[in-house]
Amino acid sequence: MDLQTEKLDLLQTIINSDDAGLISDLKALVDTRRIDWFDELSPDNQSDILEGIAQADAGNTVPHSEAVKLFGKWGLK
């Protein structure tokens, strides 16, 4: 069987099933196979994000009101 046929067969099985355990198991399987968006980022982007989180955790942040003023100088809202 080709992949498309396998997918359709699986969908039909799911649609016709009244087995809550099967649906729960399939959902759990799909959830564990989901790719985390963070893992899809480049190493540089991951590093930048982790650096920003570390800065925020250390209290090195700018209040929203100050950020609005700063961006307002450039005509941004």
C-alpha positions in Angstrom: 0.0 0.0 0.0 1.2 3.5 -0.7 1.4 6.2 1.9 -1.8 8.0 0.8 -3.8 4.8 0.9 -2.4 4.0 4.4 -3.4 7.4 5.6 -6.9 7.1 4.3 -7.3 3.7 5.8 -6.1 4.9 9.1 -8.5 7.9 9.0 -11.4 5.6 8.2 -10.5 3.4 11.1 -10.4 6.4 13.4 -13.7 7.8 12.1 -15.5 4.5 12.5 -14.1 3.8 16.0 -16.1 4.2 19.2 -13.0 3.1 21.2 -12.1 6.1 23.4 -8.9 4.3 24.5 -7.8 4.0 20.8 -8.5 7.7 20.2 -6.7 8.7 23.4 -3.7 6.5 22.5 -3.5 7.9 19.0 -3.7 11.5 20.4 -0.9 10.8 22.8 1.2 9.4 20.1 0.7 12.4 17.8 1.4 14.8 20.7 4.7 13.1 21.4 5.7 13.3 17.8 5.0 17.0 17.4 8.1 19.0 16.7 8.8 21.8 19.1 9.1 25.1 17.1 12.2 26.0 19.1 14.0 22.9 17.9 13.4 24.1 14.3 15.2 27.4 14.9 18.8 27.9 13.9 21.4 27.6 16.7 22.0 31.3 16.5 18.3 32.1 17.0 18.1 29.5 19.8 21.0 31.2 21.5 19.5 34.7 21.2 16.2 33.5 22.7 18.0 31.7 25.6 20.1 34.9 26.2 16.9 37.0 26.3 15.3 34.6 28.7 18.4 34.7 31.0 18.4 38.5 30.9 14.7 38.6 31.8 15.2 36.1 34.6 18.0 38.3 35.9 15.7 41.3 35.9 17.4 43.0 33.0 14.2 44.2 31.3 12.6 47.4 30.1 9.1 48.4 31.3 6.5 48.4 28.6 5.9 52.2 29.0 9.6 52.9 28.2 9.6 50.6 25.2 6.5 52.4 23.8 8.3 55.7 24.2 11.4 54.4 22.5 9.6 53.0 19.6 7.4 56.1 19.4 10.5 58.1 18.6 10.8 56.1 15.4 7.1 56.5 14.6 6.3 52.9 15.6 3.4 52.0 17.9 
